[in-house]
Amino acid sequence: MTSTLLATVIAAGTASGTAPGGGARITDPWTSHLAALGVDVNNKELIVLRFLLMTKPRTWSSTEIARHVGLHPWSVSPRMKPLQKKGLVQAHPPEYRLNSSNVMRPMIVWSYA
């Protein structure tokens, strides 16, 4: 799986053609194309991935991601490490950012891999 193909699938909503291995049809939803690529992600992970892809190369804390996509901060943070293990996001050294209580503190920041 290439990062470019995955980015195309996430950004466009569907792939042009079939995924490697012939797993998804052109008319299938983009989630089917991700599954055909062997990427196991859930809906909230997809929301986070699309946001990071649209805003790359900028880095974001999980709290900032949650604010921008309309999810609860506690529903974004636990998804970042699994996405990192799948090679879809990249962690960067902590930077001072506002946390969910609007207090500046060092936080891990993330970007699309």
MOPAC internal coordinates of N, CA, C and O (Angstrom, degrees):
PM7 1SCF
backbone

  N    0.0000 0     0.00 0     0.00 0    0    0    0
  C    1.4570 1     0.00 0     0.00 0    1    0    0
  C    1.5208 1   108.12 1     0.00 0    2    1    0
  O    1.2310 1   120.66 1   -47.46 1    3    2    1
  N    1.3053 1   116.34 1   132.54 1    3    2    1
  C    1.4564 1   119.62 1   177.88 1    5    3    2
  C    1.5149 1   109.36 1  -102.75 1    6    5    3
  O    1.2310 1   121.34 1   -31.45 1    7    6    5
  N    1.3118 1   115.04 1   148.55 1    7    6    5
  C    1.4626 1   120.38 1   178.48 1    9    7    6
  C    1.5158 1   110.78 1   -62.99 1   10    9    7
  O    1.2310 1   119.98 1   145.16 1   11   10    9
  N    1.3372 1   117.64 1   -34.84 1   11   10    9
  C    1.4631 1   121.50 1  -179.79 1   13   11   10
  C    1.5206 1   111.38 1   -64.98 1   14   13   11
  O    1.2310 1   120.07 1   135.50 1   15   14   13
  N    1.3308 1   117.47 1   -44.50 1   15   14   13
  C    1.4575 1   120.53 1   178.89 1   17   15   14
  C    1.5204 1   110.50 1   -64.13 1   18   17   15
  O    1.2310 1   120.34 1   136.68 1   19   18   17
  N    1.3292 1   116.96 1   -43.32 1   19   18   17
  C    1.4562 1   120.63 1   178.39 1   21   19   18
  C    1.5242 1   110.22 1   -61.65 1   22   21   19
  O    1.2310 1   120.02 1   137.46 1   23   22   21
  N    1.3257 1   117.57 1   -42.54 1   23   22   21
  C    1.4684 1   121.31 1   178.92 1   25   23   22
  C    1.5183 1   110.60 1   -61.49 1   26   25   23
  O    1.2310 1   120.37 1   139.43 1   27   26   25
  N    1.3220 1   116.91 1   -40.57 1   27   26   25
  C    1.4641 1   121.12 1   178.74 1   29   27   26
  C    1.5165 1   110.79 1   -62.99 1   30   29   27
  O    1.2310 1   120.52 1   136.17 1   31   30   29
  N    1.3202 1   116.62 1   -43.83 1   31   30   29
  C    1.4633 1   120.70 1  -179.54 1   33   31   30
  C    1.5172 1   110.79 1   -64.25 1   34   33   31
  O    1.2310 1   120.44 1   135.23 1   35   34   33
  N    1.3334 1   116.76 1   -44.77 1   35   34   33
  C    1.4640 1   120.26 1  -178.19 1   37   35   34
  C    1.5269 1   110.73 1   -67.42 1   38   37   35
  O    1.2310 1   120.08 1   135.38 1   39   38   37
  N    1.3279 1   117.44 1   -44.62 1   39   38   37
  C    1.4601 1   121.16 1  -176.00 1   41   39   38
  C    1.5173 1   112.81 1   -70.51 1   42   41   39
  O    1.2310 1   120.31 1   137.98 1   43   42   41
  N    1.2950 1   117.02 1   -42.02 1   43   42   41
  C    1.4581 1   120.36 1  -173.48 1   45   43   42
  C    1.5201 1   113.42 1   -86.03 1   46   45   43
  O    1.2310 1   120.11 1   157.27 1   47   46   45
  N    1.2987 1   117.40 1   -22.73 1   47   46   45
  C    1.4549 1   119.75 1  -178.76 1   49   47   46
  C    1.5116 1   111.79 1    93.62 1   50   49   47
  O    1.2310 1   119.14 1   149.00 1   51   50   49
  N    1.3082 1   119.26 1   -31.00 1   51   50   49
  C    1.4663 1   123.18 1   174.09 1   53   51   50
  C    1.5081 1   107.91 1  -143.98 1   54   53   51
  O    1.2310 1   120.68 1   -21.96 1   55   54   53
  N    1.3007 1   116.30 1   158.04 1   55   54   53
  C    1.4660 1   120.12 1   177.29 1   57   55   54
  C    1.5171 1   108.81 1   -93.99 1   58   57   55
  O    1.2310 1   120.72 1   -24.28 1   59   58   57
  N    1.2922 1   116.22 1   155.72 1   59   58   57
  C    1.4648 1   120.01 1   176.01 1   61   59   58
  C    1.5222 1   107.60 1   -93.13 1   62   61   59
  O    1.2310 1   120.69 1   -83.82 1   63   62   61
  N    1.2987 1   116.29 1    96.18 1   63   62   61
  C    1.4589 1   121.22 1  -176.58 1   65   63   62
  C    1.5071 1   109.72 1   112.15 1   66   65   63
  O    1.2310 1   121.31 1    12.66 1   67   66   65
  N    1.2960 1   115.10 1  -167.34 1   67   66   65
  C    1.4611 1   118.58 1   179.70 1   69   67   66
  C    1.5068 1   109.83 1   -96.91 1   70   69   67
  O    1.2310 1   120.98 1   -28.13 1   71   70   69
  N    1.3083 1   115.73 1   151.87 1   71   70   69
  C    1.4568 1   121.29 1   178.35 1   73   71   70
  C    1.5192 1   109.16 1   -70.21 1   74   73   71
  O    1.2310 1   120.19 1   -19.84 1   75   74   73
  N    1.3371 1   117.24 1   160.16 1   75   74   73
  C    1.4520 1   119.36 1   178.27 1   77   75   74
  C    1.5231 1   110.44 1   -52.58 1   78   77   75
  O    1.2310 1   120.70 1   -45.91 1   79   78   77
  N    1.3095 1   116.26 1   134.09 1   79   78   77
  C    1.4521 1   120.00 1  -177.63 1   81   79   78
  C    1.5123 1   112.32 1    89.93 1   82   81   79
  O    1.2310 1   119.55 1   177.50 1   83   82   81
  N    1.3314 1   118.47 1    -2.50 1   83   82   81
  C    1.4579 1   122.25 1   176.49 1   85   83   82
  C    1.5095 1   113.87 1    68.56 1   86   85   83
  O    1.2310 1   119.41 1  -149.72 1   87   86   85
  N    1.3394 1   118.74 1    30.28 1   87   86   85
  C    1.4511 1   121.18 1  -173.73 1   89   87   86
  C    1.5141 1   116.51 1   -81.06 1   90   89   87
  O    1.2310 1   118.87 1   159.14 1   91   90   89
  N    1.3367 1   119.76 1   -20.86 1   91   90   89
  C    1.4617 1   120.75 1  -175.99 1   93   91   90
  C    1.5242 1   110.11 1  -135.59 1   94   93   91
  O    1.2310 1   121.13 1   -34.46 1   95   94   93
  N    1.3214 1   115.45 1   145.54 1   95   94   93
  C    1.4664 1   121.31 1   177.74 1   97   95   94
  C    1.5306 1   109.98 1   -86.21 1   98   97   95
  O    1.2310 1   120.59 1   -19.84 1   99   98   97
  N    1.3147 1   116.48 1   160.16 1   99   98   97
  C    1.4630 1   121.54 1   179.54 1  101   99   98
  C    1.5222 1   110.91 1   -56.58 1  102  101   99
  O    1.2310 1   119.97 1   142.78 1  103  102  101
  N    1.3143 1   117.66 1   -37.22 1  103  102  101
  C    1.4603 1   121.62 1  -175.68 1  105  103  102
  C    1.5287 1   113.18 1   -82.57 1  106  105  103
  O    1.2310 1   119.73 1   173.77 1  107  106  105
  N    1.3186 1   118.12 1    -6.23 1  107  106  105
  C    1.4707 1   120.74 1   179.24 1  109  107  106
  C    1.5190 1   110.66 1   -69.17 1  110  109  107
  O    1.2310 1   120.05 1   -28.65 1  111  110  109
  N    1.3397 1   117.51 1   151.35 1  111  110  109
  C    1.4655 1   120.15 1   176.47 1  113  111  110
  C    1.5283 1   110.28 1   -65.10 1  114  113  111
  O    1.2310 1   120.62 1   -20.26 1  115  114  113
  N    1.3245 1   116.42 1   159.74 1  115  114  113
  C    1.4549 1   120.89 1  -176.49 1  117  115  114
  C    1.5066 1   112.37 1   -62.06 1  118  117  115
  O    1.2310 1   119.50 1   153.61 1  119  118  117
  N    1.3360 1   118.57 1   -26.39 1  119  118  117
  C    1.4644 1   119.66 1   176.85 1  121  119  118
  C    1.5208 1   110.70 1   -64.49 1  122  121  119
  O    1.2310 1   119.97 1   147.27 1  123  122  121
  N    1.3191 1   117.67 1   -32.73 1  123  122  121
  C    1.4652 1   121.10 1   176.75 1  125  123  122
  C    1.5223 1   111.05 1   -67.41 1  126  125  123
  O    1.2310 1   120.88 1   142.91 1  127  126  125
  N    1.3248 1   115.93 1   -37.09 1  127  126  125
  C    1.4614 1   119.46 1   178.61 1  129  127  126
  C    1.5271 1   110.67 1   -67.08 1  130  129  127
  O    1.2310 1   120.32 1   141.17 1  131  130  129
  N    1.3289 1   116.99 1   -38.83 1  131  130  129
  C    1.4590 1   119.73 1   176.30 1  133  131  130
  C    1.5205 1   110.36 1   -63.52 1  134  133  131
  O    1.2310 1   120.51 1   137.54 1  135  134  133
  N    1.3169 1   116.63 1   -42.46 1  135  134  133
  C    1.4633 1   120.14 1   178.41 1  137  135  134
  C    1.5266 1   110.57 1   -62.65 1  138  137  135
  O    1.2310 1   120.44 1   140.26 1  139  138  137
  N    1.3255 1   116.77 1   -39.74 1  139  138  137
  C    1.4661 1   120.55 1   178.90 1  141  139  138
  C    1.5197 1   111.32 1   -64.40 1  142  141  139
  O    1.2310 1   120.55 1   150.95 1  143  142  141
  N    1.3277 1   116.55 1   -29.05 1  143  142  141
  C    1.4584 1   120.79 1   177.34 1  145  143  142
  C    1.5196 1   111.94 1   -79.84 1  146  145  143
  O    1.2310 1   120.42 1   174.86 1  147  146  145
  N    1.3215 1   116.81 1    -5.14 1  147  146  145
  C    1.4554 1   120.54 1  -179.64 1  149  147  146
  C    1.5105 1   113.88 1    83.65 1  150  149  147
  O    1.2310 1   120.27 1  -161.81 1  151  150  149
  N    1.3336 1   117.09 1    18.19 1  151  150  149
  C    1.4565 1   121.20 1   179.37 1  153  151  150
  C    1.5162 1   108.51 1   -95.83 1  154  153  151
  O    1.2310 1   120.73 1   -61.50 1  155  154  153
  N    1.3148 1   116.20 1   118.50 1  155  154  153
  C    1.4549 1   121.10 1  -178.89 1  157  155  154
  C    1.5272 1   108.93 1   -99.77 1  158  157  155
  O    1.2310 1   120.39 1   -81.33 1  159  158  157
  N    1.3324 1   116.85 1    98.67 1  159  158  157
  C    1.4609 1   121.22 1   179.14 1  161  159  158
  C    1.5228 1   109.05 1  -132.06 1  162  161  159
  O    1.2310 1   121.14 1   -29.17 1  163  162  161
  N    1.3311 1   115.42 1   150.83 1  163  162  161
  C    1.4576 1   118.34 1   176.80 1  165  163  162
  C    1.5276 1   109.72 1   -99.54 1  166  165  163
  O    1.2310 1   120.53 1    -0.49 1  167  166  165
  N    1.3237 1   116.59 1   179.51 1  167  166  165
  C    1.4571 1   121.70 1  -173.52 1  169  167  166
  C    1.5273 1   112.70 1   -59.85 1  170  169  167
  O    1.2310 1   119.59 1   136.05 1  171  170  169
  N    1.3303 1   118.39 1   -43.95 1  171  170  169
  C    1.4644 1   120.21 1  -179.10 1  173  171  170
  C    1.5197 1   110.99 1   -67.51 1  174  173  171
  O    1.2310 1   120.34 1   143.95 1  175  174  173
  N    1.3260 1   116.96 1   -36.05 1  175  174  173
  C    1.4589 1   119.60 1   175.63 1  177  175  174
  C    1.5227 1   110.54 1   -63.40 1  178  177  175
  O    1.2310 1   120.18 1   140.82 1  179  178  177
  N    1.3205 1   117.25 1   -39.18 1  179  178  177
  C    1.4638 1   120.92 1   178.79 1  181  179  178
  C    1.5243 1   111.44 1   -64.56 1  182  181  179
  O    1.2310 1   120.51 1   141.41 1  183  182  181
  N    1.3255 1   116.62 1   -38.59 1  183  182  181
  C    1.4677 1   120.71 1   177.32 1  185  183  182
  C    1.5215 1   109.67 1   -61.08 1  186  185  183
  O    1.2310 1   120.43 1   134.64 1  187  186  185
  N    1.3289 1   116.79 1   -45.36 1  187  186  185
  C    1.4637 1   121.97 1   179.40 1  189  187  186
  C    1.5294 1   110.26 1   -63.90 1  190  189  187
  O    1.2310 1   120.13 1   134.51 1  191  190  189
  N    1.3302 1   117.36 1   -45.49 1  191  190  189
  C    1.4646 1   120.88 1  -179.76 1  193  191  190
  C    1.5252 1   112.17 1   -61.12 1  194  193  191
  O    1.2310 1   120.53 1   136.16 1  195  194  193
  N    1.3179 1   116.60 1   -43.84 1  195  194  193
  C    1.4787 1   119.64 1   179.48 1  197  195  194
  C    1.5251 1   110.62 1   -62.11 1  198  197  195
  O    1.2310 1   120.55 1   138.05 1  199  198  197
  N    1.3423 1   116.55 1   -41.95 1  199  198  197
  C    1.4603 1   120.09 1   179.35 1  201  199  198
  C    1.5244 1   110.72 1   -63.05 1  202  201  199
  O    1.2310 1   120.14 1   132.72 1  203  202  201
  N    1.3295 1   117.34 1   -47.28 1  203  202  201
  C    1.4625 1   120.27 1  -179.33 1  205  203  202
  C    1.5251 1   111.68 1   -64.35 1  206  205  203
  O    1.2310 1   120.55 1   142.91 1  207  206  205
  N    1.3250 1   116.56 1   -37.09 1  207  206  205
  C    1.4588 1   120.41 1   178.37 1  209  207  206
  C    1.5292 1   110.86 1   -65.41 1  210  209  207
  O    1.2310 1   120.37 1   137.22 1  211  210  209
  N    1.3232 1   116.90 1   -42.78 1  211  210  209
  C    1.4648 1   121.08 1  -178.24 1  213  211  210
  C    1.5234 1   112.31 1   -69.84 1  214  213  211
  O    1.2310 1   119.94 1   157.67 1  215  214  213
  N    1.3374 1   117.72 1   -22.33 1  215  214  213
  C    1.4672 1   120.55 1  -175.54 1  217  215  214
  C    1.5229 1   112.75 1  -111.35 1  218  217  215
  O    1.2310 1   120.32 1  -172.12 1  219  218  217
  N    1.3563 1   116.99 1     7.88 1  219  218  217
  C    1.4669 1   117.32 1  -178.49 1  221  219  218
  C    1.5170 1   109.84 1   -65.02 1  222  221  219
  O    1.2310 1   118.53 1   -31.92 1  223  222  221
  N    1.2960 1   120.41 1   148.08 1  223  222  221
  C    1.4529 1   129.52 1     9.15 1  225  223  222
  C    1.5277 1   114.37 1   -93.40 1  226  225  223
  O    1.2310 1   119.34 1  -166.80 1  227  226  225
  N    1.3108 1   118.87 1    13.20 1  227  226  225
  C    1.4604 1   121.73 1  -177.85 1  229  227  226
  C    1.5247 1   111.21 1   -62.44 1  230  229  227
  O    1.2310 1   120.98 1   -29.41 1  231  230  229
  N    1.3355 1   115.73 1   150.59 1  231  230  229
  C    1.4591 1   121.26 1   176.66 1  233  231  230
  C    1.5236 1   109.90 1  -104.65 1  234  233  231
  O    1.2310 1   121.44 1   -29.99 1  235  234  233
  N    1.3318 1   114.85 1   150.01 1  235  234  233
  C    1.4598 1   121.59 1  -176.74 1  237  235  234
  C    1.5244 1   109.99 1  -140.00 1  238  237  235
  O    1.2310 1   120.25 1   -34.84 1  239  238  237
  N    1.3183 1   117.12 1   145.16 1  239  238  237
  C    1.4689 1   120.12 1   169.93 1  241  239  238
  C    1.5268 1   107.42 1   -80.29 1  242  241  239
  O    1.2310 1   120.35 1   -17.21 1  243  242  241
  N    1.3118 1   116.94 1   162.79 1  243  242  241
  C    1.4670 1   119.32 1   179.18 1  245  243  242
  C    1.5272 1   111.07 1   -63.17 1  246  245  243
  O    1.2310 1   120.08 1   147.61 1  247  246  245
  N    1.3266 1   117.46 1   -32.39 1  247  246  245
  C    1.4679 1   121.10 1   177.24 1  249  247  246
  C    1.5236 1   110.70 1   -65.53 1  250  249  247
  O    1.2310 1   120.37 1   137.21 1  251  250  249
  N    1.3336 1   116.90 1   -42.79 1  251  250  249
  C    1.4671 1   120.48 1   178.82 1  253  251  250
  C    1.5251 1   110.97 1   -65.81 1  254  253  251
  O    1.2310 1   120.46 1   139.35 1  255  254  253
  N    1.3224 1   116.72 1   -40.65 1  255  254  253
  C    1.4610 1   120.24 1   177.27 1  257  255  254
  C    1.5217 1   109.55 1   -58.96 1  258  257  255
  O    1.2310 1   120.53 1   132.16 1  259  258  257
  N    1.3273 1   116.59 1   -47.84 1  259  258  257
  C    1.4695 1   121.40 1  -178.97 1  261  259  258
  C    1.5291 1   110.90 1   -58.18 1  262  261  259
  O    1.2310 1   120.12 1   135.89 1  263  262  261
  N    1.3275 1   117.37 1   -44.11 1  263  262  261
  C    1.4659 1   120.74 1   179.88 1  265  263  262
  C    1.5239 1   111.65 1   -61.35 1  266  265  263
  O    1.2310 1   120.36 1   138.60 1  267  266  265
  N    1.3106 1   116.91 1   -41.40 1  267  266  265
  C    1.4664 1   120.57 1  -175.74 1  269  267  266
  C    1.5245 1   113.46 1   -75.50 1  270  269  267
  O    1.2310 1   120.02 1   150.02 1  271  270  269
  N    1.3258 1   117.56 1   -29.98 1  271  270  269
  C    1.4700 1   118.98 1  -177.39 1  273  271  270
  C    1.5217 1   112.90 1  -101.27 1  274  273  271
  O    1.2310 1   120.21 1   176.58 1  275  274  273
  N    1.3394 1   117.21 1    -3.42 1  275  274  273
  C    1.4578 1   120.29 1   176.06 1  277  275  274
  C    1.5214 1   115.00 1    81.92 1  278  277  275
  O    1.2310 1   120.41 1  -156.33 1  279  278  277
  N    1.3293 1   116.82 1    23.67 1  279  278  277
  C    1.4636 1   120.70 1   176.10 1  281  279  278
  C    1.5165 1   109.88 1  -105.30 1  282  281  279
  O    1.2310 1   120.49 1   -19.42 1  283  282  281
  N    1.3132 1   116.67 1   160.58 1  283  282  281
  C    1.4533 1   122.01 1   176.08 1  285  283  282
  C    1.5255 1   108.44 1   -71.57 1  286  285  283
  O    1.2310 1   119.85 1   -41.91 1  287  286  285
  N    1.3510 1   117.89 1   138.09 1  287  286  285
  C    1.4744 1   119.44 1  -178.98 1  289  287  286
  C    1.5345 1   113.94 1   -54.36 1  290  289  287
  O    1.2310 1   120.35 1   146.13 1  291  290  289
  N    1.3211 1   116.93 1   -33.87 1  291  290  289
  C    1.4596 1   119.49 1  -178.80 1  293  291  290
  C    1.5295 1   112.09 1   -76.41 1  294  293  291
  O    1.2310 1   119.85 1   171.58 1  295  294  293
  N    1.3218 1   117.89 1    -8.42 1  295  294  293
  C    1.4569 1   118.94 1   175.97 1  297  295  294
  C    1.5296 1   111.44 1   -96.24 1  298  297  295
  O    1.2310 1   119.97 1   168.77 1  299  298  297
  N    1.3371 1   117.67 1   -11.23 1  299  298  297
  C    1.4638 1   120.92 1   178.72 1  301  299  298
  C    1.5256 1   110.80 1   -95.78 1  302  301  299
  O    1.2310 1   120.05 1   133.31 1  303  302  301
  N    1.3039 1   117.50 1   -46.69 1  303  302  301
  C    1.4615 1   121.74 1  -174.86 1  305  303  302
  C    1.5313 1   114.33 1   -52.64 1  306  305  303
  O    1.2310 1   119.01 1   133.75 1  307  306  305
  N    1.3467 1   119.50 1   -46.25 1  307  306  305
  C    1.4716 1   118.61 1  -178.77 1  309  307  306
  C    1.5189 1   114.19 1   -69.01 1  310  309  307
  O    1.2310 1   119.73 1   169.18 1  311  310  309
  N    1.3080 1   118.12 1   -10.82 1  311  310  309
  C    1.4636 1   120.66 1  -178.87 1  313  311  310
  C    1.5243 1   113.10 1   -90.56 1  314  313  311
  O    1.2310 1   120.22 1   167.05 1  315  314  313
  N    1.3306 1   117.19 1   -12.95 1  315  314  313
  C    1.4523 1   119.89 1  -173.87 1  317  315  314
  C    1.5344 1   113.09 1   -71.38 1  318  317  315
  O    1.2310 1   119.49 1   134.61 1  319  318  317
  N    1.3126 1   118.58 1   -45.39 1  319  318  317
  C    1.4780 1   120.80 1   179.97 1  321  319  318
  C    1.5256 1   111.49 1   -62.75 1  322  321  319
  O    1.2310 1   118.80 1   134.35 1  323  322  321
  N    1.3555 1   119.89 1   -45.65 1  323  322  321
  C    1.4611 1   118.45 1   176.62 1  325  323  322
  C    1.5315 1   112.90 1   -60.60 1  326  325  323
  O    1.2310 1   120.04 1   142.25 1  327  326  325
  N    1.3354 1   117.52 1   -37.75 1  327  326  325
  C    1.4588 1   120.31 1   177.01 1  329  327  326
  C    1.5282 1   110.62 1   -66.02 1  330  329  327
  O    1.2310 1   120.63 1   144.92 1  331  330  329
  N    1.3274 1   116.40 1   -35.08 1  331  330  329
  C    1.4565 1   120.33 1   177.16 1  333  331  330
  C    1.5357 1   110.26 1   -66.71 1  334  333  331
  O    1.2310 1   120.04 1   137.68 1  335  334  333
  N    1.3282 1   117.53 1   -42.32 1  335  334  333
  C    1.4625 1   121.19 1   179.36 1  337  335  334
  C    1.5240 1   111.63 1   -63.55 1  338  337  335
  O    1.2310 1   120.60 1   150.82 1  339  338  337
  N    1.3356 1   116.46 1   -29.18 1  339  338  337
  C    1.4723 1   121.35 1   178.03 1  341  339  338
  C    1.5254 1   111.39 1   -81.66 1  342  341  339
  O    1.2310 1   120.36 1   174.65 1  343  342  341
  N    1.3323 1   116.92 1    -5.35 1  343  342  341
  C    1.4578 1   120.81 1   179.14 1  345  343  342
  C    1.5083 1   114.43 1    80.47 1  346  345  343
  O    1.2310 1   119.97 1  -161.55 1  347  346  345
  N    1.3284 1   117.67 1    18.45 1  347  346  345
  C    1.4641 1   121.03 1  -175.46 1  349  347  346
  C    1.5217 1   113.43 1   -96.41 1  350  349  347
  O    1.2310 1   120.08 1   154.03 1  351  350  349
  N    1.3356 1   117.45 1   -25.97 1  351  350  349
  C    1.4631 1   121.38 1   177.13 1  353  351  350
  C    1.5178 1   108.57 1  -129.75 1  354  353  351
  O    1.2310 1   121.33 1   -19.19 1  355  354  353
  N    1.3327 1   115.05 1   160.81 1  355  354  353
  C    1.4516 1   120.89 1  -178.74 1  357  355  354
  C    1.5194 1   108.98 1  -124.17 1  358  357  355
  O    1.2310 1   120.70 1   -47.30 1  359  358  357
  N    1.3355 1   116.26 1   132.70 1  359  358  357
  C    1.4640 1   121.23 1   175.57 1  361  359  358
  C    1.5232 1   109.10 1   -87.06 1  362  361  359
  O    1.2310 1   120.89 1   -35.62 1  363  362  361
  N    1.3193 1   115.90 1   144.38 1  363  362  361
  C    1.4603 1   122.45 1   177.92 1  365  363  362
  C    1.5254 1   108.11 1  -122.18 1  366  365  363
  O    1.2310 1   119.70 1   -17.45 1  367  366  365
  N    1.3294 1   118.18 1   162.55 1  367  366  365
  C    1.4680 1   120.08 1   179.43 1  369  367  366
  C    1.5345 1   111.44 1   -56.52 1  370  369  367
  O    1.2310 1   120.84 1   -29.95 1  371  370  369
  N    1.3250 1   116.01 1   150.05 1  371  370  369
  C    1.4730 1   119.62 1  -178.65 1  373  371  370
  C    1.5278 1   112.61 1   -57.69 1  374  373  371
  O    1.2310 1   121.78 1   -37.00 1  375  374  373
  N    1.3236 1   114.20 1   143.00 1  375  374  373
  C    1.4613 1   122.90 1   174.48 1  377  375  374
  C    1.5166 1   107.28 1  -129.64 1  378  377  375
  O    1.2310 1   120.67 1   -24.91 1  379  378  377
  N    1.3286 1   116.32 1   155.09 1  379  378  377
  C    1.4632 1   119.11 1   177.30 1  381  379  378
  C    1.5199 1   109.36 1   -73.92 1  382  381  379
  O    1.2310 1   121.12 1   -58.87 1  383  382  381
  N    1.3157 1   115.47 1   121.13 1  383  382  381
  C    1.4674 1   123.39 1   179.59 1  385  383  382
  C    1.5181 1   108.94 1  -140.64 1  386  385  383
  O    1.2310 1   120.58 1   -16.63 1  387  386  385
  N    1.3326 1   116.50 1   163.37 1  387  386  385
  C    1.4675 1   121.08 1   175.78 1  389  387  386
  C    1.5261 1   109.36 1   -74.36 1  390  389  387
  O    1.2310 1   121.13 1   -48.49 1  391  390  389
  N    1.3336 1   115.44 1   131.51 1  391  390  389
  C    1.4674 1   118.44 1   175.69 1  393  391  390
  C    1.5278 1   108.97 1   -89.61 1  394  393  391
  O    1.2310 1   120.29 1     7.85 1  395  394  393
  N    1.3277 1   117.05 1  -172.15 1  395  394  393
  C    1.4680 1   120.87 1  -176.37 1  397  395  394
  C    1.5228 1   112.95 1   -65.74 1  398  397  395
  O    1.2310 1   120.06 1   163.73 1  399  398  397
  N    1.3395 1   117.48 1   -16.27 1  399  398  397
  C    1.4732 1   121.70 1   176.93 1  401  399  398
  C    1.5250 1   111.78 1   -98.92 1  402  401  399
  O    1.2310 1   120.64 1  -167.41 1  403  402  401
  N    1.3390 1   116.39 1    12.59 1  403  402  401
  C    1.4670 1   122.98 1  -178.32 1  405  403  402
  C    1.5234 1   113.19 1    59.69 1  406  405  403
  O    1.2310 1   120.93 1  -141.73 1  407  406  405
  N    1.3300 1   115.83 1    38.27 1  407  406  405
  C    1.4526 1   122.91 1   176.31 1  409  407  406
  C    1.5263 1   107.48 1  -114.71 1  410  409  407
  O    1.2310 1   120.47 1   -47.33 1  411  410  409
  N    1.3340 1   116.71 1   132.67 1  411  410  409
  C    1.4643 1   119.97 1   178.28 1  413  411  410
  C    1.5250 1   109.44 1   -72.45 1  414  413  411
  O    1.2310 1   121.27 1   -51.77 1  415  414  413
  N    1.3197 1   115.18 1   128.23 1  415  414  413
  C    1.4574 1   120.31 1   175.40 1  417  415  414
  C    1.5155 1   108.51 1  -155.20 1  418  417  415
  O    1.2310 1   119.87 1   -21.39 1  419  418  417
  N    1.3458 1   117.85 1   158.61 1  419  418  417
  C    1.4658 1   118.97 1   179.32 1  421  419  418
  C    1.5195 1   110.34 1   -67.88 1  422  421  419
  O    1.2310 1   120.83 1   -49.35 1  423  422  421
  N    1.3188 1   116.02 1   130.65 1  423  422  421
  C    1.4543 1   121.57 1  -179.23 1  425  423  422
  C    1.5245 1   109.48 1  -136.04 1  426  425  423
  O    1.2310 1   120.58 1   -35.69 1  427  426  425
  N    1.3237 1   116.50 1   144.31 1  427  426  425
  C    1.4573 1   120.79 1   172.98 1  429  427  426
  C    1.5197 1   107.37 1   -63.19 1  430  429  427
  O    1.2310 1   120.44 1   -43.12 1  431  430  429
  N    1.3081 1   116.76 1   136.88 1  431  430  429
  C    1.4603 1   120.23 1   176.64 1  433  431  430
  C    1.5136 1   108.71 1  -114.60 1  434  433  431
  O    1.2310 1   121.02 1   -27.43 1  435  434  433
  N    1.3289 1   115.66 1   152.57 1  435  434  433
  C    1.4623 1   122.80 1  -170.94 1  437  435  434
  C    1.5151 1   111.20 1  -126.68 1  438  437  435
  O    1.2310 1   120.99 1   -26.06 1  439  438  437
  N    1.3154 1   115.71 1   153.94 1  439  438  437
  C    1.4652 1   121.13 1   172.78 1  441  439  438
  C    1.5224 1   107.71 1  -144.50 1  442  441  439
  O    1.2310 1   121.16 1   -13.94 1  443  442  441
  N    1.3283 1   115.38 1   166.06 1  443  442  441
  C    1.4618 1   120.96 1   175.29 1  445  443  442
  C    1.5221 1   107.41 1   -68.04 1  446  445  443
  O    1.2310 1   120.48 1   -43.39 1  447  446  445
  N    1.3267 1   116.68 1   136.61 1  447  446  445
  C    1.4751 1   120.42 1  -175.03 1  449  447  446
  C    1.4982 1   113.26 1   -72.78 1  450  449  447
  O    1.2310 1   120.10 1   180.00 1  451  450  449

